[in-house]
Amino acid sequence: MKSTFRIILTTVMLIVATQHSFSQKDSTAFDNLIGIDKSYTGLSYLESAVFGFHITYTMKKHALALGPHIAYHDLFEGQSDWERYGVSFMYQYFPIRSNRLFSPFLYYDMNYGFIKSSRQVLAQTEDGLNTYGAMREVTTNNLAHHFGIGTRVNFYQGFFAHLSVGGGPSTFGESVKLRSLQSAYSDTKTSQHPFANYETAFMFRIGIAYQVGLSHLKKGNPCCD
């Protein structure tokens, strides 16, 4: 009888110790989180990629992130002289409890980009009889909605690595100005509504984030359980 009781007691203690161990590794088990996220996002429009900085707030099965594009580059070096500004908003839903060390999620991302590019070209006059040198300046407004899947891994107290892929509808409009390099010809400009064109947009995102529990901030303790 004593042996049976010891076995039961030992089993209970092991279960409690295991749960305690997981709770120590798990920084989202009992608290809402807020933090920062540094990510790299590849976007199909103009084959561009951006580095983003987000403020992220996690609430058990939900997470919200908002932040600007802080750097950019051309994925395939097709455009030599251009610049991009933008902002993105992301909502994540964790169908499996978000306090797991490995957390798959569904997401929606709204990504706005303001893109400017310029290059020297040969332009034709309206009658098509002459050509002249001009600087072609293009301003583009792009709004993309991405839906997809991803996963988040808690690899250290408060630190997360994440990866996601998705796609969805995108709209854009261009304003094109030909700035003549010869005084004999005048400048020309054509403009589109920012949502005049439609295309299917794709994206992938990889990043790392640090989040801390709100209760720890209130206590003045920057570390996580």
Backbone as CSV, one residue per row, in Angstrom:
resi,resn,N_x,N_y,N_z,CA_x,CA_y,CA_z,C_x,C_y,C_z
1,MET,0.834,-1.207,0.000,0.000,0.000,0.000,0.868,1.256,0.000
2,LYS,1.917,1.180,0.866,2.811,2.339,0.934,3.520,2.529,-0.395
3,SER,3.887,1.408,-1.017,4.569,1.483,-2.320,3.671,2.114,-3.370
4,THR,2.406,1.733,-3.398,1.447,2.316,-4.346,1.290,3.803,-4.115
5,PHE,1.197,4.175,-2.830,1.044,5.594,-2.496,2.261,6.395,-2.952
6,ARG,3.467,5.819,-2.768,4.684,6.516,-3.187,4.725,6.694,-4.711
7,ILE,4.278,5.656,-5.427,4.243,5.752,-6.894,3.310,6.867,-7.330
8,ILE,2.115,6.908,-6.727,1.140,7.957,-7.076,1.698,9.330,-6.743
9,LEU,2.296,9.460,-5.545,2.853,10.748,-5.126,3.982,11.184,-6.052
10,THR,4.836,10.226,-6.418,5.942,10.544,-7.333,5.429,10.999,-8.699
11,THR,4.389,10.314,-9.200,3.798,10.675,-10.487,3.228,12.084,-10.453
12,VAL,2.507,12.400,-9.379,1.934,13.738,-9.221,3.030,14.786,-9.176
13,MET,4.086,14.517,-8.446,5.191,15.481,-8.336,5.870,15.700,-9.685
14,LEU,6.014,14.607,-10.465,6.614,14.741,-11.786,5.747,15.589,-12.713
15,ILE,4.432,15.367,-12.662,3.513,16.161,-13.489,3.597,17.629,-13.115
16,VAL,3.581,17.923,-11.809,3.667,19.317,-11.340,4.990,19.942,-11.760
17,ALA,6.089,19.179,-11.624,7.401,19.704,-12.005,7.480,19.986,-13.495
18,THR,6.894,19.090,-14.308,6.888,19.286,-15.758,6.102,20.534,-16.147
19,GLN,4.923,20.689,-15.552,4.111,21.871,-15.841,4.839,23.131,-15.410
20,HIS,5.505,23.063,-14.272,6.247,24.231,-13.799,7.391,24.564,-14.738
21,SER,8.068,23.523,-15.235,9.169,23.740,-16.173,8.701,24.413,-17.439
22,PHE,7.569,23.959,-18.008,7.045,24.570,-19.231,6.606,26.000,-18.982
23,SER,6.025,26.256,-17.819,5.584,27.617,-17.522,6.774,28.548,-17.378
24,GLN,7.930,28.022,-16.921,9.117,28.850,-16.817,9.643,29.223,-18.201
25,LYS,9.565,28.307,-19.161,10.041,28.578,-20.507,9.060,29.415,-21.298
26,ASP,7.829,29.398,-20.879,6.745,29.983,-21.662,6.416,31.374,-21.148
27,SER,6.777,32.407,-21.916,6.588,33.778,-21.448,5.198,34.310,-21.750
28,THR,4.346,33.561,-22.440,3.019,34.074,-22.772,1.903,33.305,-22.074
29,ALA,2.250,32.445,-21.135,1.243,31.543,-20.577,0.185,32.267,-19.750
30,PHE,0.587,33.295,-19.009,-0.350,33.867,-18.060,-0.517,35.379,-18.223
31,ASP,-0.020,35.942,-19.309,-0.006,37.388,-19.376,-0.160,37.884,-20.812
32,ASN,-0.786,39.058,-20.961,-0.748,39.753,-22.240,0.641,40.344,-22.435
33,LEU,1.064,40.452,-23.695,2.428,40.870,-23.995,2.446,42.087,-24.898
34,ILE,3.472,42.893,-24.740,3.721,44.006,-25.655,5.217,44.052,-25.934
35,GLY,5.573,44.421,-27.154,6.995,44.449,-27.471,7.265,44.993,-28.854
36,ILE,8.464,44.727,-29.358,8.914,45.238,-30.649,9.270,44.066,-31.550
37,ASP,9.166,44.295,-32.847,9.382,43.236,-33.839,10.172,43.824,-35.000
38,LYS,11.276,43.186,-35.344,12.086,43.575,-36.506,11.928,42.487,-37.550
39,SER,11.447,42.856,-38.743,11.137,41.843,-39.745,11.655,42.230,-41.116
40,TYR,11.778,41.203,-41.959,12.160,41.354,-43.362,11.029,40.777,-44.204
41,THR,10.497,41.583,-45.135,9.322,41.182,-45.902,9.603,41.301,-47.388
42,GLY,9.396,40.205,-48.113,9.499,40.223,-49.563,8.124,40.417,-50.171
43,LEU,7.998,41.361,-51.101,6.719,41.709,-51.707,6.806,41.524,-53.217
44,SER,5.764,40.972,-53.807,5.812,40.687,-55.243,5.727,41.951,-56.084
45,TYR,5.101,43.008,-55.564,4.966,44.206,-56.378,6.329,44.866,-56.561
46,LEU,6.750,45.025,-57.789,8.075,45.537,-58.164,9.200,44.658,-57.641
47,GLU,8.872,43.424,-57.205,9.886,42.516,-56.667,10.744,43.214,-55.617
48,SER,10.120,43.941,-54.731,10.842,44.686,-53.708,10.753,43.982,-52.367
49,ALA,11.648,44.329,-51.476,11.633,43.807,-50.123,11.874,44.958,-49.159
50,VAL,11.300,44.854,-47.955,11.426,45.929,-46.980,11.792,45.351,-45.621
51,PHE,12.523,46.145,-44.856,12.751,45.865,-43.451,11.747,46.697,-42.666
52,GLY,11.035,46.054,-41.758,10.001,46.754,-41.011,10.251,46.717,-39.512
53,PHE,9.696,47.701,-38.838,9.761,47.785,-37.378,8.331,47.877,-36.866
54,HIS,7.921,46.959,-36.002,6.541,46.916,-35.546,6.445,46.963,-34.026
55,ILE,5.408,47.610,-33.553,4.986,47.469,-32.165,3.953,46.353,-32.136
56,THR,4.177,45.323,-31.324,3.336,44.129,-31.321,2.679,43.939,-29.962
57,TYR,1.396,43.605,-29.987,0.644,43.340,-28.759,-0.035,41.988,-28.894
58,THR,0.277,41.065,-27.997,-0.263,39.710,-28.034,-1.263,39.507,-26.907
59,MET,-2.424,38.946,-27.250,-3.495,38.709,-26.281,-3.940,37.254,-26.399
60,LYS,-3.217,36.328,-25.753,-3.569,34.909,-25.789,-3.642,34.387,-27.214
61,LYS,-4.829,34.369,-27.823,-4.983,33.814,-29.167,-4.918,34.855,-30.271
62,HIS,-4.665,36.107,-29.927,-4.667,37.172,-30.922,-3.414,38.032,-30.760
63,ALA,-2.967,38.614,-31.878,-1.838,39.536,-31.835,-2.037,40.613,-32.885
64,LEU,-1.634,41.833,-32.548,-1.709,42.972,-33.455,-0.323,43.585,-33.587
65,ALA,0.025,43.993,-34.812,1.327,44.614,-35.054,1.154,45.774,-36.030
66,LEU,1.810,46.890,-35.744,1.728,48.080,-36.594,3.087,48.748,-36.615
67,GLY,3.533,49.129,-37.832,4.812,49.799,-37.909,5.183,50.209,-39.319
68,PRO,6.241,51.020,-39.460,6.652,51.537,-40.776,7.678,50.647,-41.461
69,HIS,7.840,50.877,-42.766,8.973,50.324,-43.506,10.168,51.236,-43.235
70,ILE,11.276,50.660,-42.833,12.413,51.504,-42.469,13.593,51.369,-43.436
71,ALA,13.586,50.360,-44.287,14.619,50.193,-45.311,14.058,49.305,-46.411
72,TYR,14.670,49.330,-47.573,14.126,48.616,-48.721,15.260,48.226,-49.666
73,HIS,14.979,47.292,-50.557,15.891,47.028,-51.660,15.149,46.256,-52.741
74,ASP,15.737,46.261,-53.934,15.178,45.569,-55.089,15.643,44.116,-55.037
75,LEU,14.706,43.177,-55.082,15.065,41.763,-54.961,15.918,41.272,-56.124
76,PHE,15.684,41.807,-57.320,16.386,41.304,-58.495,17.178,42.385,-59.223
77,GLU,17.394,43.515,-58.584,18.228,44.589,-59.123,17.777,45.042,-60.506
78,GLY,16.473,45.129,-60.693,15.952,45.595,-61.971,15.775,47.105,-62.027
79,GLN,15.676,47.746,-60.861,15.463,49.186,-60.801,16.610,49.818,-60.032
80,SER,17.369,50.686,-60.686,18.589,51.212,-60.074,18.364,52.474,-59.246
81,ASP,17.335,53.223,-59.547,17.143,54.500,-58.866,15.695,54.609,-58.400
82,TRP,15.431,54.202,-57.180,14.073,54.264,-56.662,14.092,54.305,-55.141
83,GLU,12.978,54.679,-54.561,12.835,54.730,-53.109,11.416,54.326,-52.738
84,ARG,11.260,53.809,-51.545,9.960,53.304,-51.109,9.725,53.676,-49.653
85,TYR,8.496,54.095,-49.360,8.070,54.355,-47.989,6.769,53.592,-47.765
86,GLY,6.483,53.271,-46.544,5.241,52.545,-46.326,5.016,52.193,-44.875
87,VAL,3.907,51.490,-44.663,3.519,51.062,-43.323,2.728,49.768,-43.469
88,SER,2.755,48.922,-42.463,1.982,47.685,-42.510,1.279,47.443,-41.182
89,PHE,0.125,46.811,-41.284,-0.661,46.397,-40.121,-0.920,44.900,-40.241
90,MET,-0.720,44.171,-39.162,-0.935,42.726,-39.195,-1.788,42.281,-38.005
91,TYR,-2.728,41.389,-38.305,-3.506,40.706,-37.267,-3.200,39.219,-37.352
92,GLN,-2.912,38.599,-36.221,-2.618,37.180,-36.164,-3.625,36.480,-35.244
93,TYR,-4.025,35.287,-35.659,-4.910,34.467,-34.834,-4.261,33.108,-34.628
94,PHE,-4.165,32.685,-33.377,-3.545,31.420,-33.017,-4.632,30.389,-32.726
95,PRO,-4.932,29.489,-33.660,-5.963,28.479,-33.413,-5.577,27.531,-32.287
96,ILE,-4.270,27.307,-32.123,-3.756,26.569,-30.974,-3.292,27.602,-29.955
97,ARG,-3.452,27.309,-28.695,-3.178,28.302,-27.657,-1.838,28.992,-27.874
98,SER,-1.831,30.298,-27.771,-0.655,31.083,-28.102,0.454,30.957,-27.070
99,ASN,0.228,30.209,-26.002,1.300,30.077,-25.020,2.211,28.893,-25.308
100,ARG,2.054,28.244,-26.459,2.933,27.146,-26.815,4.287,27.682,-27.286
101,LEU,5.328,26.879,-27.078,6.637,27.286,-27.563,6.647,27.374,-29.079
102,PHE,5.876,26.522,-29.733,5.738,26.495,-31.190,4.283,26.836,-31.508
103,SER,4.047,28.010,-32.115,2.680,28.513,-32.277,2.363,28.816,-33.731
104,PRO,1.662,27.938,-34.444,1.189,28.279,-35.793,0.075,29.308,-35.716
105,PHE,-0.044,30.127,-36.755,-1.083,31.160,-36.742,-1.578,31.440,-38.156
106,LEU,-2.787,31.996,-38.216,-3.348,32.560,-39.435,-3.204,34.068,-39.338
107,TYR,-3.060,34.745,-40.484,-2.866,36.190,-40.380,-3.505,36.938,-41.543
108,TYR,-3.736,38.221,-41.269,-4.124,39.190,-42.291,-3.139,40.361,-42.201
109,ASP,-2.614,40.782,-43.353,-1.661,41.883,-43.398,-2.123,42.912,-44.415
110,MET,-2.167,44.167,-44.006,-2.449,45.275,-44.925,-1.169,46.077,-45.067
111,ASN,-0.684,46.183,-46.292,0.616,46.774,-46.552,0.479,47.915,-47.550
112,TYR,0.832,49.134,-47.124,0.759,50.301,-48.012,2.170,50.733,-48.385
113,GLY,2.366,51.006,-49.670,3.660,51.469,-50.129,3.542,52.701,-51.026
114,PHE,4.426,53.661,-50.802,4.548,54.843,-51.653,5.918,54.755,-52.314
115,ILE,5.929,54.601,-53.629,7.156,54.273,-54.348,7.466,55.354,-55.376
116,LYS,8.727,55.797,-55.411,9.174,56.774,-56.392,10.380,56.204,-57.130
117,SER,10.371,56.330,-58.450,11.505,55.864,-59.249,11.750,56.849,-60.382
118,SER,12.975,56.849,-60.872,13.315,57.726,-61.999,14.432,57.091,-62.812
119,ARG,14.376,57.319,-64.121,15.438,56.853,-65.006,15.429,57.685,-66.280
120,GLN,16.555,57.775,-66.917,16.652,58.541,-68.154,16.190,57.680,-69.320
121,VAL,15.344,58.278,-70.201,14.772,57.537,-71.327,14.803,58.412,-72.576
122,LEU,14.512,57.789,-73.695,14.271,58.507,-74.941,12.764,58.565,-75.164
123,ALA,12.212,59.765,-75.233,10.772,59.936,-75.403,10.467,60.404,-76.827
124,GLN,9.263,60.073,-77.270,8.814,60.506,-78.591,7.838,61.666,-78.460
125,THR,7.858,62.540,-79.446,6.869,63.609,-79.496,5.500,63.018,-79.842
126,GLU,4.447,63.803,-79.661,3.090,63.302,-79.887,2.874,62.848,-81.328
127,ASP,3.503,63.519,-82.268,3.331,63.106,-83.670,4.241,61.936,-84.053
128,GLY,5.112,61.548,-83.143,5.981,60.398,-83.387,7.120,60.651,-84.349
129,LEU,7.357,61.913,-84.723,8.379,62.230,-85.714,9.757,62.466,-85.101
130,ASN,9.784,62.826,-83.818,11.060,63.162,-83.190,11.176,62.449,-81.834
131,THR,12.415,62.284,-81.389,12.695,61.754,-80.055,13.583,62.743,-79.316
132,TYR,13.503,62.705,-78.022,14.322,63.607,-77.201,14.608,62.919,-75.862
133,GLY,15.670,63.367,-75.233,16.047,62.817,-73.940,15.163,63.377,-72.838
134,ALA,14.753,62.510,-71.919,13.902,62.943,-70.812,14.172,62.080,-69.580
135,MET,13.834,62.618,-68.440,13.884,61.879,-67.191,12.466,61.400,-66.873
136,ARG,12.280,60.094,-66.805,10.958,59.515,-66.517,10.828,59.296,-65.013
137,GLU,9.929,60.049,-64.397,9.723,59.981,-62.954,8.352,59.357,-62.684
138,VAL,8.337,58.272,-61.915,7.105,57.525,-61.637,6.841,57.522,-60.136
139,THR,5.638,57.913,-59.770,5.190,57.846,-58.378,4.043,56.849,-58.302
140,THR,4.153,55.863,-57.407,3.167,54.787,-57.317,2.636,54.661,-55.898
141,ASN,1.320,54.563,-55.772,0.664,54.225,-54.507,0.159,52.792,-54.619
142,ASN,0.527,51.958,-53.664,0.160,50.544,-53.703,-0.433,50.126,-52.365
143,LEU,-1.584,49.449,-52.400,-2.224,48.923,-51.192,-2.492,47.441,-51.403
144,ALA,-1.878,46.590,-50.575,-1.996,45.141,-50.724,-2.596,44.529,-49.464
145,HIS,-3.463,43.534,-49.676,-4.073,42.778,-48.575,-3.591,41.334,-48.685
146,HIS,-2.900,40.857,-47.660,-2.355,39.508,-47.683,-3.035,38.642,-46.621
147,PHE,-3.376,37.433,-47.011,-3.917,36.437,-46.086,-3.000,35.224,-46.146
148,GLY,-2.664,34.646,-45.004,-1.740,33.529,-45.058,-1.588,32.799,-43.744
149,ILE,-0.532,32.001,-43.689,-0.238,31.193,-42.514,1.196,31.453,-42.082
150,GLY,1.472,31.165,-40.831,2.819,31.333,-40.326,3.011,30.567,-39.038
151,THR,4.180,30.715,-38.477,4.459,30.085,-37.191,5.386,30.980,-36.390
152,ARG,5.268,30.868,-35.084,6.089,31.645,-34.168,6.724,30.694,-33.166
153,VAL,8.007,30.885,-32.888,8.739,30.010,-31.976,9.326,30.851,-30.851
154,ASN,9.018,30.471,-29.631,9.596,31.131,-28.466,10.896,30.419,-28.127
155,PHE,12.046,30.985,-28.580,13.311,30.294,-28.390,14.053,30.738,-27.134
156,TYR,13.592,31.817,-26.497,14.178,32.260,-25.232,13.159,33.135,-24.540
157,GLN,13.334,33.389,-23.267,12.350,34.148,-22.503,12.058,35.492,-23.175
158,GLY,10.853,35.618,-23.692,10.437,36.869,-24.302,10.845,37.052,-25.743
159,PHE,11.723,36.196,-26.285,12.187,36.334,-27.657,11.478,35.327,-28.558
160,PHE,11.017,35.817,-29.729,10.285,34.991,-30.679,10.911,35.125,-32.063
161,ALA,10.962,34.031,-32.776,11.280,34.044,-34.207,10.006,33.658,-34.948
162,HIS,9.742,34.301,-36.079,8.511,34.005,-36.806,8.755,33.984,-38.310
163,LEU,7.916,33.209,-38.997,7.979,33.065,-40.446,6.557,32.935,-40.966
164,SER,6.226,33.657,-42.040,4.870,33.603,-42.595,4.914,33.811,-44.099
165,VAL,3.915,33.249,-44.792,3.760,33.413,-46.238,2.285,33.622,-46.543
166,GLY,1.999,34.334,-47.632,0.600,34.555,-47.991,0.459,35.358,-49.263
167,GLY,-0.771,35.707,-49.577,-1.063,36.480,-50.775,-2.471,37.025,-50.728
168,GLY,-2.803,37.860,-51.709,-4.128,38.447,-51.750,-4.226,39.550,-52.780
169,PRO,-5.332,40.294,-52.776,-5.536,41.344,-53.774,-4.707,42.591,-53.488
170,SER,-4.317,43.248,-54.556,-3.538,44.479,-54.444,-4.020,45.476,-55.481
171,THR,-4.050,46.743,-55.125,-4.413,47.805,-56.060,-3.280,48.836,-56.107
172,PHE,-3.102,49.479,-57.275,-2.064,50.494,-57.390,-2.418,51.467,-58.496
173,GLY,-1.833,52.645,-58.419,-1.987,53.666,-59.439,-0.689,54.431,-59.608
174,GLU,-0.409,54.832,-60.845,0.855,55.486,-61.139,0.651,56.905,-61.667
175,SER,1.573,57.761,-61.306,1.672,59.092,-61.881,3.025,59.191,-62.565
176,VAL,3.012,59.418,-63.894,4.238,59.407,-64.679,4.506,60.807,-65.234
177,LYS,5.702,61.309,-64.960,6.103,62.618,-65.477,7.358,62.459,-66.316
178,LEU,7.325,62.993,-67.540,8.496,63.037,-68.403,9.080,64.441,-68.331
179,ARG,10.225,64.544,-67.674,10.891,65.842,-67.535,11.918,65.980,-68.657
180,SER,11.631,66.866,-69.607,12.476,67.009,-70.780,13.876,67.501,-70.413
181,LEU,14.880,66.896,-71.051,16.264,67.330,-70.860,16.710,68.294,-71.956
182,GLN,15.772,68.626,-72.852,16.053,69.580,-73.929,15.016,70.702,-73.876
183,SER,15.494,71.912,-73.964,14.615,73.076,-73.801,13.559,73.181,-74.908
184,ALA,13.761,72.531,-76.029,12.807,72.631,-77.135,11.517,71.856,-76.875
185,TYR,11.520,70.976,-75.877,10.347,70.151,-75.597,9.867,70.384,-74.168
186,SER,8.569,70.374,-74.000,7.986,70.638,-72.690,7.804,69.332,-71.898
187,ASP,7.626,69.495,-70.613,7.375,68.340,-69.748,5.954,67.821,-69.963
188,THR,5.754,66.544,-69.760,4.409,65.957,-69.841,4.153,65.135,-68.580
189,LYS,2.865,64.973,-68.246,2.511,64.221,-67.045,1.184,63.510,-67.244
190,THR,1.120,62.260,-66.821,-0.130,61.500,-66.820,-0.320,60.911,-65.421
191,SER,-1.582,60.863,-64.974,-1.864,60.409,-63.613,-2.997,59.400,-63.606
192,GLN,-2.919,58.466,-62.654,-3.969,57.481,-62.428,-4.482,57.600,-61.000
193,HIS,-5.697,57.128,-60.804,-6.219,57.017,-59.453,-5.369,56.005,-58.681
194,PRO,-5.109,56.215,-57.382,-4.271,55.276,-56.623,-4.748,53.834,-56.648
195,PHE,-6.047,53.599,-56.941,-6.566,52.238,-56.968,-7.060,51.850,-58.366
196,ALA,-6.397,52.384,-59.388,-6.865,52.165,-60.755,-6.579,50.761,-61.272
197,ASN,-5.541,50.119,-60.784,-5.132,48.818,-61.307,-5.193,47.751,-60.222
198,TYR,-5.380,46.529,-60.654,-5.489,45.405,-59.729,-4.495,44.317,-60.109
199,GLU,-3.938,43.655,-59.097,-3.088,42.497,-59.332,-3.112,41.608,-58.090
200,THR,-2.673,40.385,-58.248,-2.538,39.477,-57.119,-1.145,39.647,-56.526
201,ALA,-1.085,39.891,-55.234,0.189,40.159,-54.564,0.558,38.996,-53.644
202,PHE,1.850,38.747,-53.548,2.364,37.700,-52.670,3.393,38.297,-51.718
203,MET,3.590,37.630,-50.598,4.587,38.101,-49.650,5.102,36.949,-48.793
204,PHE,6.300,37.134,-48.272,6.802,36.281,-47.200,7.440,37.206,-46.166
205,ARG,7.456,36.766,-44.928,8.016,37.595,-43.858,8.747,36.713,-42.864
206,ILE,9.916,37.162,-42.474,10.689,36.492,-41.441,11.189,37.553,-40.476
207,GLY,11.204,37.236,-39.198,11.620,38.247,-38.247,11.878,37.698,-36.864
208,ILE,12.258,38.625,-35.993,12.506,38.304,-34.598,11.874,39.397,-33.746
209,ALA,11.297,38.999,-32.625,10.581,39.946,-31.776,10.921,39.706,-30.313
210,TYR,10.795,40.761,-29.543,10.930,40.643,-28.086,9.676,41.231,-27.461
211,GLN,9.054,40.468,-26.570,7.851,40.933,-25.894,7.966,40.677,-24.400
212,VAL,7.349,41.540,-23.625,7.375,41.418,-22.174,5.949,41.499,-21.654
213,GLY,5.672,40.759,-20.583,4.339,40.760,-19.997,3.995,42.091,-19.362
214,LEU,2.744,42.529,-19.523,2.324,43.818,-18.968,2.393,43.825,-17.445
215,SER,2.118,42.686,-16.817,2.184,42.630,-15.352,3.610,42.861,-14.863
216,HIS,4.600,42.402,-15.655,5.990,42.620,-15.270,6.367,44.096,-15.393
217,LEU,5.819,44.768,-16.387,6.087,46.191,-16.534,5.520,46.975,-15.357
218,LYS,4.325,46.584,-14.916,3.701,47.255,-13.772,4.500,47.046,-12.489
219,LYS,5.130,45.863,-12.388,5.923,45.553,-11.199,7.335,46.134,-11.296
220,GLY,7.683,46.664,-12.479,9.031,47.180,-12.683,10.052,46.105,-12.924
221,ASN,9.584,44.901,-13.271,10.486,43.782,-13.554,10.536,43.546,-15.054
222,PRO,11.644,43.861,-15.737,11.699,43.747,-17.194,11.809,42.325,-17.699
223,CYS,11.988,41.361,-16.826,12.189,39.998,-17.284,10.887,39.232,-17.329
224,CYS,10.922,38.108,-17.897,9.746,37.272,-18.070,9.813,36.065,-17.152
225,ASP,8.647,35.528,-16.846,8.616,34.326,-16.033,9.140,33.136,-16.831
